[in-house]
């Protein structure tokens, strides 16, 4: 199994829900409804940490 090509969606999401998928390498996100669409590339761990730390709160 090649983990570099695997995408995963939250276990809490439902089939018809709006959500994102995370690449197993933790460096890419995409819209689960449009797998062929644009991909957001970046440091997902740093993004998650910033969200948890409240850096995007208003």
C-alpha positions as CSV (number, residue, x, y, z in Angstrom):
1,X,0.0,0.0,0.0
2,X,1.4,3.4,-1.0
3,X,0.5,5.8,1.8
4,X,1.7,8.8,-0.2
5,X,-1.4,8.6,-2.5
6,X,-4.0,8.0,0.2
7,X,-6.7,10.6,1.0
8,X,-8.8,10.4,4.1
9,X,-12.0,12.1,5.3
10,X,-13.1,12.5,8.9
11,X,-14.9,9.6,10.4
12,X,-17.4,12.1,11.7
13,X,-18.3,13.3,8.3
14,X,-21.3,11.8,6.5
15,X,-21.4,11.0,2.8
16,X,-23.4,14.1,1.8
17,X,-21.7,16.5,4.2
18,X,-19.4,19.3,3.1
19,X,-15.9,18.4,4.3
20,X,-12.3,18.2,3.2
21,X,-9.9,15.3,2.7
22,X,-6.4,15.1,4.1
23,X,-3.5,13.5,2.3
24,X,-1.8,10.8,4.3
25,X,1.5,12.8,4.0
26,X,-0.3,15.7,6.0
27,X,0.7,18.3,3.4
28,X,-2.4,18.6,1.2
29,X,-6.1,19.2,1.6
30,X,-8.9,19.0,-1.0
31,X,-12.7,19.3,-1.2
32,X,-14.2,15.8,-0.8
33,X,-16.9,16.6,-3.3
34,X,-14.4,17.6,-6.0
35,X,-11.4,15.2,-5.9
36,X,-10.2,16.4,-9.3
37,X,-10.4,20.1,-8.2
38,X,-7.8,22.3,-6.6
39,X,-5.5,21.1,-3.8
40,X,-4.4,23.3,-0.9
41,X,-0.7,22.5,-0.2
42,X,1.0,23.5,3.0
43,X,1.9,22.4,6.5
44,X,-1.3,21.0,7.7
45,X,0.1,20.3,11.2
46,X,1.0,23.9,11.6
47,X,-2.4,25.0,10.3
48,X,-4.1,22.7,12.8
49,X,-2.0,24.0,15.7
50,X,-2.7,27.6,14.7
51,X,-6.5,26.9,14.7
52,X,-6.3,25.1,18.1
53,X,-4.3,28.1,19.5
54,X,-7.0,30.5,18.4
55,X,-4.9,32.4,15.9
56,X,-7.8,32.7,13.5
57,X,-10.4,33.8,16.2
58,X,-11.9,37.2,15.8
